């Protein structure tokens, strides 16, 4: 029997915050500030993920680039 995961549900206000942070990330030219925005976003997303979930900064950076 395959393992079924519960779908991830992120509240609408968190999704809007994620979208705003992604816009800020793409508008920023300073690499350190971009990393700071991504790290803040990572922290925001981890608060709404199941315990034990691993989300690396590189994952958030890739997500930002894929969703551009």
N, C-alpha and C positions, 0 to 999 in steps of 0.2 A: 504494500500500500504506500503510495507516494506521500511525502511529508507536505502538508499544506500550511502555508503561512497566512496569518491574519493580515488582511490588507492594511497598509499604513494609512492612518487618517491624521492629517495635519489640519488644525483649526484654520478657518479662513483668514483670521488676522495674522497668523504666523506665515501663511502662504503669501499674503500681501507684503509682509516684512521681508520675506525671502526675495521676492521680486524686486523690491526697492533696493535691497543690498546688492543684488545682481546688477542692477542699473548703475549703482555707485561704483561697483567693481570695474565695470567696463568703461566708465567715464574717467576713472583714476589712472594717471600715468606713472605715479611713483610705485615701484614694485613692493616696497615695504608696506605702504598703505593698502595696496591690493591684498597682500597677505593678511594684514590685520582685519580687513573686511571679511575675507574668507574664513579666518579663524573665529570671528564673531558669529558668522553664519553657521559654522560647524557646531558651535556651542548651542545656538538656537535650535538647530535640527535635532541634536542629541537629546534635548529635553522632551521631545515628542516621539522618540523611538523606543522600542522595547529595551529593557535592561540587558546589558551584555553586548549590545550592538556596537560594532566598530565602524567608525567613520573617520577616515584620515583626512588631513588637510588637502592632500593630493586628490582625494575623491571629490571634495567640494570644488576645487579648482577645475577638475575635469567636467563636473556638472555645469559649472558656469560657462565653460567653453562650448559644451554640447548644446546648451539652451540659448546660446546667443542667437 
